[in-house]
Amino acid sequence: MKLFKSILSLFLAVSAVSASAQVLYKVEGNGLTQPSYVFGTHHLAPISVIEQFGAAEPFNNSTQVVGEIDMTQDQMQMAMAMQSHMVAPTDSTLSKVIPSDEFQTVNEQFKKWAPMPGMDLTMLEPMKPMVISTMVVVGMTREAMPDFNPEQQLDTWFQSTGKEQNKVVIPLETAEQQAEILFDTTPISYQADALVEMLKNPKKTLDQTKNLNDAYMAQDLAKMLQLSEEDDEHPEFMMALLDKRNADWLTKLPAIFKDGSTFVAVGALHLAGDKGIIEGLRKLGYTVTPIAK
């Protein structure tokens, strides 16, 4: 569905190291005196998976929590850091990139999934279509998965709880760096096409959301990888979202691991394949083993 699978990658975490791979890994060796752990998160999964997938004890025993960005920082400060990447140039605002004969139809569909009653696209005119798409995905997720609670998101829970337990919280990048990747990598015209298609075909989007979530809950990582790679028309987005960030994170994790037992919670798509964090850590000399529950 064009960019839709890439949009879901903002929420989804995937790993496919082997047919029996899990989302929780233990990191040992290479001079470490204490083990560390890597947990692949799924931004639509319930908090209950922490216990279900065996991550509670490793998390509680850690002294440091690592995430993609610092989710404990002031939300207004985070929004301001991301804002310049979320706003479109004046010649590419929503009404200028969505065909006029489709705008009203698309707007009516958006109202069904908007974050709050009464919101429509005219209120979001300056925003890039990818920003709107993320709102729509959350709205559709609420319908596809009634138990989904956006206020209890895994990555945020690990960091907030870690801070309450006096663990050191360490971000791997800034909110601005992440926003640049998410909103600036693909052309605005392509983002607009994806948004229109998503809103005109809600059932397709809902089915895809449910399939991805079901695969995560079953820890069927090969299926999740397959779903995320189907019809990938903008590989440069996925390369920027995954490969480049993984390579950067792998330069930072060894020093972090040396400072104490660490619990790394990042989107599990970052764990996958030859360029993923799991294989990357192994290439650096660590023993990385899946923990199954």
Salt bridges, closest charged atoms under 4 A:
GLU28 OE2 - LYS26 NZ 3.65
GLU51 OE2 - LYS293 NZ 3.19
GLU68 OE1 - ARG245 NH2 3.07
GLU68 OE2 - HIS270 NE2 3.96
GLU102 OE2 - LYS200 NZ 2.71
GLU108 OE2 - LYS111 NZ 2.92
ASP155 OD1 - HIS43 ND1 2.77
GLU173 OE2 - ARG245 NH2 2.48
GLU176 OE2 - HIS85 NE2 3.55
ASP184 OD2 - HIS85 ND1 2.64
ASP184 OD1 - LYS128 NZ 2.49
ASP207 OD2 - LYS203 NZ 2.83
ASP214 OD2 - LYS210 NZ 2.94
ASP231 OD2 - LYS5 NZ 3.98
GLU236 OE2 - HIS234 ND1 2.31
ASP248 OD2 - LYS252 NZ 3.11
GLU279 OE2 - ARG282 NH1 2.82
